[in-house]
Amino acid sequence: MDKFPGRTAAMITVTRLNNSPLVINPDLIVSIEETPDTIITLSNGEKITVQEKVKEVIHRVIHFRRCIFNPSIPIE
């Protein structure tokens, strides 16, 4: 079992609408919105539509940062 689901090295994994996995750098995320699809806007202006809900993407980003910077800080 993956110890860090949704995380690959210094990135997080999300799923495009066509079921293909996509690994993105969470430092490039500018905004995330549900319209009802989840759209992630990156700092270069690119918009990516993914299957995960906003709450799940945020959880993956928090988990990623927690693992990198301070594993002792609780997620919730």
N, C-alpha and C positions, 0 to 999 in steps of 0.2 A: 504494500500500500504506500502511496506517495505521502511522505511526511509533510509536504507543502503543496497541497492541491491548488491548481491554478497558477503556480509560480514556476518559472524556469530560469535559473541563474538570476540575472538582474532584470528579469522581465516577468510579466504575467501572461497567462494564456486565456484567451477568450474564444468564442465560437462564432464564426460568420453565419449568416442565415442559411447558407448552402451546406452547413455542417462541417466546413473545413476549419481546422484550428488556426488561430492567429496569435502570434506572440508579440506583445507590444511593451514598450518601455513606459512604465507608469509615470515617469518624470515628464513625459511629453503630453500628458492628458491635461487639457484646458477645461473641458466640461463634459458632463455625461447627462443625457436627458432621455426620458421615455415618452414616445409620441405615437402609438404605444410601443413601437420597436425602440430598443435602446440604441442611441446614437452617441458614439464617443468622438469628440472633436479634439484633434491633436494640435500642438503649437504651430505646426506648419500649415494649418488650415484643412488638412485632410479629415474627412468624416468617415467613420467606420460604423456600420450597423451590425450589431451582435445579438445573439440569442439571450445572453444573460441579462437579468434585470439590473437596474441601477444599483440596488442594495448589494447584490452579489459582486459587481465590479468594485464597488467601494470597499467591500469586505476584503477582496483580493489585494487591493492597493494597500490597505491598512496592514494586512498580514505581511505583505512584502516589506513594507517599511519597518514594521516591528521586528522582523527577522534580521534586517540589515542593521538597524540602529540600536534597538534596545529590546531584546527578547523578554525582559522581565516586565515590560508594560503590558497589562491585559488588553485584549482586543475590545471587549465589551465592558 
